[in-house]
Amino acid sequence: MDARGTVAAGFEPVRDAFVRNFAGRGERGAAVAVYRHGHKVVDLWAGTRDVDGTEPWAVDTAQIVRSATKGVAAAVPLLLHQRGQIDLDAPVATYWPEFKANGKERVLVRHLLSHRAGVPALDRPLTPAEAIDGVSGPHAVAAQAPAWEPGTDHGYHAQTYSWLIGELVKRVTGRTVGRWIAEEIARPLGLDFWVGLPADEAHRVGRVGPVEAPPLDGGALRLRPKRSVSEAYADPASLTRRAFGAIDPLADENDSAYRAAELPASGGISTARALARCYAAMIGEVDGHRLFAPATLTLARTEESAGPDRVLVVGTRFGLGFMLHGSGAPLLAPGSFGHPGRGGSLGFADPESGIAFGYVTNGLQKGVTADPRAQALITAVRSAV
């Protein structure tokens, strides 16, 4: 596999790991980018732009990154807090009065960001058309009774995060979350990142699809998930299945209407370069731009939720909107924060080493938080720093 792009001296192991992902881990098309102390040190791409095609991945190819979107979207309420427009300890109903229905009057803004609001699932799932209409989702989560007493436990809000964060931002700013990201984050930083893909950028975006991971070298078996995890995903009545099934049937992620919709939980479209550059600006200055003040950076990666996750059925750790390094979501180091996308994509930053990382793929493998291709790249970055 011919990997194109650039690698700074000392980061050659990342190129090697990237190439090995194509040879032994089922990669079809992908890109990886790494910044260190605000400067790009890795920018690689290879394979095909479509998971089922032959056209080569181009320098500007972008892909849907699923829940890696959540990390960029989480920056919005944190920046609004930094600007004095949102109080993280205020009830959500302060900004969105309808949300207090059915026992949610004490849900705080910080609970939305740390997956403690208790509404990861809906009593009636939304159709794909309802999920993207901008009205049905906010109405459904506002009316939904919580699955547990808000603030007392955590469970991954896989899909409902879209409408929770999106409507909060709209009520506070009068702008949709996609527009806010475009105007306040993507444009100043020059990011090829969209929550709501413009029609004139659609030609750059590849098709995604499922791929099977090959057996490990030597015929070794891959580790299987614990039985409790497998059973949770298999049981239609479980909170796990209901959370991931809040849109039913699953939307076609290659559909132009879905890509144009503003779904900050799962619908962001990005290059690896944009993910890495965005995280680099969260932890320091990039070409004169910085997103997070030191106090906001501390908020992003201070643990808010930890332990068994009611939805993912494994131990997870969350700060305010970001997954934190741990056994459930291994990142670079204990101080790292970011967000994976189910199937592979990942963005994160590690302030102590100055590393910011972005990886996107069109081949979606099984797994939510620890894709083996991304983990191989992280291991290579760790060896370089």
C-alpha positions as CSV (number, residue, x, y, z in Angstrom):
1,M,0.0,0.0,0.0
2,D,1.4,3.4,-1.0
3,A,0.7,5.9,1.7
4,R,0.8,9.4,0.5
5,G,1.5,12.5,2.5
6,T,4.2,13.6,5.0
7,V,5.8,12.5,8.2
8,A,8.2,14.6,10.3
9,A,11.5,13.0,11.4
10,G,10.9,10.8,14.4
11,F,7.3,9.9,13.5
12,E,8.1,7.3,10.9
13,P,6.6,4.5,13.1
14,V,3.2,6.1,12.5
15,R,3.6,5.6,8.7
16,D,4.7,2.0,9.3
17,A,1.6,1.3,11.5
18,F,-0.7,3.0,9.0
19,V,0.6,0.8,6.1
20,R,0.3,-2.3,8.3
21,N,-3.4,-1.5,8.9
22,F,-4.0,-2.0,5.2
23,A,-1.9,-5.2,5.1
24,G,-3.3,-6.9,8.2
25,R,-6.2,-5.1,9.7
26,G,-8.7,-4.8,6.9
27,E,-8.3,-1.2,6.1
28,R,-9.9,0.0,2.8
29,G,-9.4,3.7,2.8
30,A,-8.2,6.0,5.6
31,A,-6.2,9.0,6.7
32,V,-4.3,9.9,9.9
33,A,-3.0,13.3,11.1
34,V,-1.0,14.3,14.1
35,Y,-0.1,17.7,15.5
36,R,2.5,18.3,18.2
37,H,2.6,21.7,20.0
38,G,0.4,23.2,17.3
39,H,2.5,22.0,14.3
40,K,1.5,19.2,12.0
41,V,3.9,16.2,12.1
42,V,1.9,13.5,10.4
43,D,-0.5,13.8,7.4
44,L,-1.1,10.5,5.6
45,W,-3.8,9.0,3.5
46,A,-4.1,5.8,1.4
47,G,-6.6,3.4,-0.1
48,T,-9.8,4.1,-1.9
49,R,-12.2,7.0,-1.2
50,D,-15.2,4.6,-1.2
51,V,-15.2,1.5,0.9
52,D,-16.6,-0.4,-2.1
53,G,-14.8,1.5,-4.9
54,T,-11.5,1.9,-6.7
55,E,-11.0,5.6,-6.9
56,P,-8.1,6.6,-4.8
57,W,-8.4,8.6,-1.6
58,A,-7.4,12.2,-2.4
59,V,-5.6,14.8,-0.3
60,D,-9.0,16.4,0.6
61,T,-11.2,13.3,1.0
62,A,-13.5,13.5,4.0
63,Q,-15.7,10.8,5.6
64,I,-18.5,10.6,8.1
65,V,-16.9,10.1,11.5
66,R,-19.9,9.0,13.6
67,S,-19.5,9.7,17.3
68,A,-16.1,11.3,16.9
69,T,-18.4,14.2,16.0
70,K,-19.4,14.4,19.7
71,G,-16.0,15.7,20.7
72,V,-16.1,18.7,18.4
73,A,-19.8,19.3,19.3
74,A,-18.9,19.2,23.0
75,A,-16.6,22.1,22.5
76,V,-19.6,24.3,21.7
77,P,-21.3,24.4,25.1
78,L,-17.8,24.6,26.7
79,L,-16.9,27.6,24.6
80,L,-20.3,29.2,25.4
81,H,-19.5,28.7,29.1
82,Q,-16.1,30.2,28.5
83,R,-17.9,33.3,27.0
84,G,-20.3,33.5,29.9
85,Q,-23.4,32.4,27.9
86,I,-24.0,29.1,29.6
87,D,-23.9,28.1,33.2
88,L,-22.8,24.4,33.4
89,D,-24.6,24.1,36.8
90,A,-27.9,25.6,35.6
91,P,-30.8,23.3,34.9
92,V,-31.2,22.6,31.2
93,A,-34.8,24.0,31.6
94,T,-33.3,27.4,32.3
95,Y,-32.6,27.6,28.6
96,W,-35.1,25.1,27.3
97,P,-38.2,25.2,29.5
98,E,-40.0,22.2,27.8
99,F,-37.2,19.9,28.8
100,K,-38.2,19.8,32.5
101,A,-41.2,17.5,31.7
102,N,-41.4,14.0,33.3
103,G,-39.0,14.5,36.1
104,K,-36.1,16.3,34.3
105,E,-36.4,19.6,36.1
106,R,-33.1,19.0,37.9
107,V,-31.1,17.9,34.9
108,L,-28.1,20.2,34.7
109,V,-26.2,21.3,31.6
110,R,-23.2,19.4,32.9
111,H,-25.4,16.2,33.0
112,L,-26.0,16.4,29.3
113,L,-22.3,16.6,28.6
114,S,-21.3,13.8,30.9
115,H,-24.1,11.4,29.9
116,R,-25.9,11.6,33.2
117,A,-29.2,13.0,32.0
118,G,-30.9,9.7,32.0
119,V,-32.4,9.9,28.5
120,P,-30.2,7.7,26.2
121,A,-33.2,6.0,24.7
122,L,-36.7,6.9,23.5
123,D,-40.0,5.2,24.2
124,R,-40.7,5.5,20.5
125,P,-37.7,5.5,18.2
126,L,-37.7,8.1,15.5
127,T,-37.7,7.3,11.9
128,P,-34.7,8.5,9.8
129,A,-36.9,11.3,8.4
130,E,-37.9,12.5,11.9
131,A,-34.3,12.2,13.2
132,I,-33.1,14.9,10.7
133,D,-36.1,17.2,10.6
134,G,-34.8,19.4,13.4
135,V,-38.0,19.3,15.4
136,S,-39.0,15.7,16.2
137,G,-35.8,14.9,18.0
138,P,-35.8,17.8,20.5
139,H,-39.5,17.3,21.1
140,A,-39.0,13.6,21.8
141,V,-36.1,14.0,24.3
142,A,-37.9,16.9,26.0
143,A,-41.0,14.7,26.6
144,Q,-39.0,11.5,27.5
145,A,-39.1,10.3,31.1
146,P,-35.5,9.5,32.3
147,A,-34.4,5.9,32.6
148,W,-32.7,6.6,36.0
149,E,-32.7,9.6,38.3
150,P,-30.7,12.2,36.5
151,G,-27.3,13.0,37.9
152,T,-27.0,9.8,39.9
153,D,-25.4,7.5,37.2
154,H,-24.2,7.6,33.6
155,G,-25.0,5.8,30.4
156,Y,-23.8,6.7,26.9
157,H,-26.4,8.8,25.0
158,A,-25.4,7.4,21.7
159,Q,-28.1,9.1,19.5
160,T,-30.1,11.4,21.8
161,Y,-26.9,13.5,22.3
162,S,-27.7,15.0,18.9
163,W,-31.0,16.6,20.0
164,L,-29.9,17.3,23.6
165,I,-26.8,19.3,22.6
166,G,-28.3,20.7,19.3
167,E,-31.4,22.1,21.0
168,L,-29.5,23.5,23.9
169,V,-27.1,25.4,21.6
170,K,-30.0,26.7,19.5
171,R,-31.9,28.0,22.5
172,V,-28.9,29.8,23.9
173,T,-27.5,31.2,20.7
174,G,-30.3,31.3,18.2
175,R,-28.0,29.3,15.8
176,T,-28.0,25.7,15.0
177,V,-25.1,23.7,16.3
178,G,-23.8,23.1,12.8
179,R,-23.9,26.7,11.9
180,W,-22.2,27.6,15.2
181,I,-19.4,25.1,14.5
182,A,-19.0,26.4,11.0
183,E,-18.8,30.0,12.0
184,E,-16.9,29.9,15.3
185,I,-14.7,26.8,15.0
186,A,-14.2,25.5,11.5
187,R,-13.9,28.8,9.6
188,P,-11.3,30.5,11.9
189,L,-9.2,27.3,12.1
190,G,-9.7,26.4,8.4
191,L,-11.2,23.0,9.2
192,D,-12.8,20.7,6.6
193,F,-15.3,19.6,9.3
194,W,-19.1,19.9,8.9
195,V,-22.2,19.0,11.0
196,G,-24.5,19.5,8.1
197,L,-22.6,18.9,4.9
198,P,-23.0,21.7,2.3
199,A,-24.0,20.5,-1.1
200,D,-21.0,22.0,-2.8
201,E,-18.7,19.9,-0.6
202,A,-20.5,16.6,-1.2
203,H,-18.2,15.5,-4.0
204,R,-15.3,15.2,-1.6
205,V,-17.0,12.7,0.8
206,G,-16.5,8.9,0.3
207,R,-18.9,6.1,0.9
208,V,-18.6,4.2,4.2
209,G,-19.7,0.7,4.9
210,P,-19.0,-2.3,7.1
211,V,-15.9,-4.4,6.8
212,E,-14.8,-7.5,8.6
213,A,-11.5,-7.5,10.5
214,P,-9.3,-10.3,9.3
215,P,-7.9,-12.9,11.7
216,L,-4.8,-11.8,13.6
217,D,-1.4,-12.9,12.3
218,G,-0.6,-16.5,13.0
219,G,-4.3,-17.5,13.2
220,A,-4.8,-16.2,16.7
221,L,-8.3,-15.5,17.7
222,R,-9.5,-12.0,18.4
223,L,-10.8,-11.4,21.9
224,R,-14.5,-11.7,22.1
225,P,-16.6,-9.2,24.1
226,K,-17.8,-10.3,27.5
227,R,-21.0,-12.3,27.4
228,S,-22.9,-9.5,29.3
229,V,-21.9,-7.0,26.5
230,S,-22.9,-9.4,23.7
231,E,-26.2,-10.1,25.4
232,A,-26.9,-6.4,25.9
233,Y,-26.4,-5.7,22.2
234,A,-28.5,-8.7,21.2
235,D,-31.5,-8.0,23.5
236,P,-34.0,-5.7,21.7
237,A,-35.4,-4.6,25.1
238,S,-32.0,-3.7,26.6
239,L,-31.1,-0.1,27.2
240,T,-28.0,-0.7,25.0
241,R,-30.1,-1.7,22.0
242,R,-32.7,1.0,22.6
243,A,-30.0,3.7,22.9
244,F,-28.3,2.8,19.7
245,G,-31.7,2.2,18.2
246,A,-33.2,5.6,19.0
247,I,-33.3,6.0,15.2
248,D,-35.1,3.0,13.7
249,P,-34.5,1.8,11.1
250,L,-30.9,2.9,10.9
251,A,-30.4,5.7,8.6
252,D,-28.3,5.3,5.4
253,E,-25.1,7.2,6.3
254,N,-24.3,7.6,2.6
255,D,-27.6,9.3,1.8
256,S,-27.2,13.0,0.9
257,A,-30.1,14.1,3.1
258,Y,-28.6,12.4,6.1
259,R,-25.2,14.0,5.5
260,A,-26.8,17.4,5.1
261,A,-28.6,17.0,8.5
262,E,-27.2,18.4,11.7
263,L,-26.6,15.4,14.0
264,P,-23.8,16.3,16.4
265,A,-23.9,12.8,18.0
266,S,-23.1,10.9,14.9
267,G,-23.3,12.8,11.6
268,G,-20.1,14.9,11.4
269,I,-18.0,14.7,8.3
270,S,-14.3,15.4,8.5
271,T,-10.8,14.9,7.3
272,A,-8.3,13.4,9.7
273,R,-6.4,16.7,9.4
274,A,-9.4,18.7,10.6
275,L,-9.9,16.5,13.6
276,A,-6.3,16.7,14.7
277,R,-6.1,20.5,14.1
278,C,-9.3,21.1,16.1
279,Y,-7.9,19.2,19.1
280,A,-4.6,20.9,18.7
281,A,-6.4,24.2,19.1
282,M,-8.2,23.0,22.2
283,I,-4.9,22.5,24.0
284,G,-2.8,25.3,22.5
285,E,-2.3,27.8,19.8
286,V,-2.5,26.8,16.1
287,D,-1.5,29.6,13.6
288,G,-2.7,32.3,16.1
289,H,-5.9,30.6,17.1
290,R,-6.8,28.9,20.4
291,L,-10.1,27.4,21.4
292,F,-10.0,26.6,25.1
293,A,-8.7,28.8,27.9
294,P,-6.8,26.9,30.5
295,A,-9.8,26.7,32.8
296,T,-12.0,25.3,30.0
297,L,-9.4,22.7,29.1
298,T,-9.4,21.6,32.8
299,L,-13.2,21.3,32.6
300,A,-13.1,19.2,29.4
301,R,-10.9,16.5,31.0
302,T,-11.9,16.5,34.6
303,E,-13.7,13.3,35.4
304,E,-17.5,13.7,35.7
305,S,-18.6,10.1,35.1
306,A,-16.8,6.8,35.8
307,G,-17.5,3.2,36.3
308,P,-20.0,0.7,34.7
309,D,-21.8,2.4,31.9
310,R,-25.6,1.6,31.8
311,V,-25.6,1.6,28.0
312,L,-22.1,0.4,26.9
313,V,-22.1,-2.2,29.8
314,V,-18.3,-1.7,30.3
315,G,-16.5,0.8,32.4
316,T,-16.3,4.3,30.9
317,R,-14.9,7.7,31.9
318,F,-16.3,11.0,30.7
319,G,-15.3,14.6,31.3
320,L,-17.6,17.3,30.1
321,G,-18.5,16.0,26.6
322,F,-15.3,14.0,26.1
323,M,-14.3,10.4,26.8
324,L,-11.2,10.2,29.0
325,H,-8.4,7.7,28.7
326,G,-9.1,4.4,30.3
327,S,-9.5,0.6,29.7
328,G,-12.8,1.2,27.9
329,A,-11.4,3.9,25.6
330,P,-7.6,3.8,25.5
331,L,-6.0,7.0,24.3
332,L,-2.4,8.2,24.4
333,A,-1.9,8.8,28.2
334,P,-3.8,9.3,31.4
335,G,-4.4,13.0,30.7
336,S,-5.8,12.4,27.2
337,F,-9.3,13.4,26.2
338,G,-11.3,13.0,23.0
339,H,-14.0,10.8,21.3
340,P,-14.1,7.7,19.2
341,G,-16.6,7.0,16.5
342,R,-18.2,3.6,16.4
343,G,-16.5,1.6,13.7
344,G,-13.1,3.3,13.8
345,S,-12.7,7.1,13.6
346,L,-11.1,8.9,16.5
347,G,-10.0,12.4,17.6
348,F,-8.2,13.2,20.8
349,A,-5.6,15.4,22.4
350,D,-3.0,14.9,25.1
351,P,-2.0,18.2,26.7
352,E,1.1,16.9,28.5
353,S,2.8,15.7,25.3
354,G,1.2,18.4,23.1
355,I,-0.2,15.7,20.8
356,A,-3.5,16.1,18.9
357,F,-4.6,13.1,16.8
358,G,-7.2,12.5,14.0
359,Y,-8.0,9.3,12.2
360,V,-10.9,8.7,9.8
361,T,-11.8,5.5,7.8
362,N,-14.5,4.4,5.4
363,G,-14.3,0.7,6.6
364,L,-16.5,0.4,9.6
365,Q,-15.5,-2.5,11.8
366,K,-17.3,-3.9,14.9
367,G,-16.5,-2.1,18.1
368,V,-17.4,1.2,19.7
369,T,-14.4,2.6,21.6
370,A,-11.1,0.8,20.9
371,D,-10.7,0.0,17.2
372,P,-7.5,-2.0,16.6
373,R,-6.4,0.2,13.6
374,A,-6.6,3.4,15.7
375,Q,-4.9,1.6,18.6
376,A,-2.0,0.6,16.4
377,L,-1.6,4.2,15.3
378,I,-1.7,5.4,18.9
379,T,0.9,2.9,19.9
380,A,3.1,4.2,17.1
381,V,2.6,7.9,18.2
382,R,3.4,6.9,21.8
383,S,6.7,5.4,20.6
384,A,7.6,8.7,18.8
385,V,7.0,10.9,21.8
